[in-house]
């Protein structure tokens, strides 16, 4: 079985311009680091949602909606 490479690790290596396993974030600009973090966050959210049961997703969505509407009521 062929193990897939982590696309975020590959991107970090490419941006850092180093050999595999020796990526250094010191060579990256804040914009580059932000881009890498964003990619990881997007993938992490999908992975988390995939793990949740239907009931857990529903509860999470309900809490999020309540939080959004709570802010609207305070503004009035």
N, C-alpha and C positions, 0 to 999 in steps of 0.2 A: 504494500500500500504506500503510495506516495503522499508524503506529508505536505500540505499546502503551506506556503510561506505567509507569514503575517504581513498584510499589505501596509500596515502602519510602520512596522519595523523596516520594511523595504524603503518606504518613503523617507523615513528618518535617516537611513543610511545614505540615500541618494542626496538628500539636502545637506547632510554633513560632509559628504565627499570623502568618506572613510571606508576602510575595509570592513567586511562583516564582523560584527561583534565589537567593533571599536568606535562606534558612533559617538561623537561628542557634541553635546548641545551648546557648548560654549561658542561654536562656530556659526550658530544659527541666529538669525535676527528674531526679534519678538514676533514679527508677522509670520515667519516660518513656524515658530513654535506654536503659535496660536492655531495655525492651519492644521498642524499635526494633532493638537489636542481636540480640535473640532471633529476631525475624522474619527478619532477614538470615541468621542462622546456619542456621535451618531450611531456607531456600531454597537456601543454598549447599551444604548436605549433599546435598540431592536432585540438584542440578546436578552435583556431583562424582560421585555414584553413577551418574548417567546416562552420564557420560563413560567410566567404567571398563569394561573388558572383563569377561567372565564370569570369566576366570582371575584378573584383578586383584582383583575383588570377593571371590573365594574366598580368595585369599591374605590379603587384609585381614581377613576374618572369622576366618581361622585364627589370625592374629597376635593379634586381639582376644580370642579364646577362650583362647589360651595365657596372655595377660596376666591375664585374670580368674582362671584356675585357678592361676597362679603365686602370686597373693595368698592364695588359700585354703590352699595347702600350707604357706606360711610361718606362718599363724595356728595351725596344729595343734601 
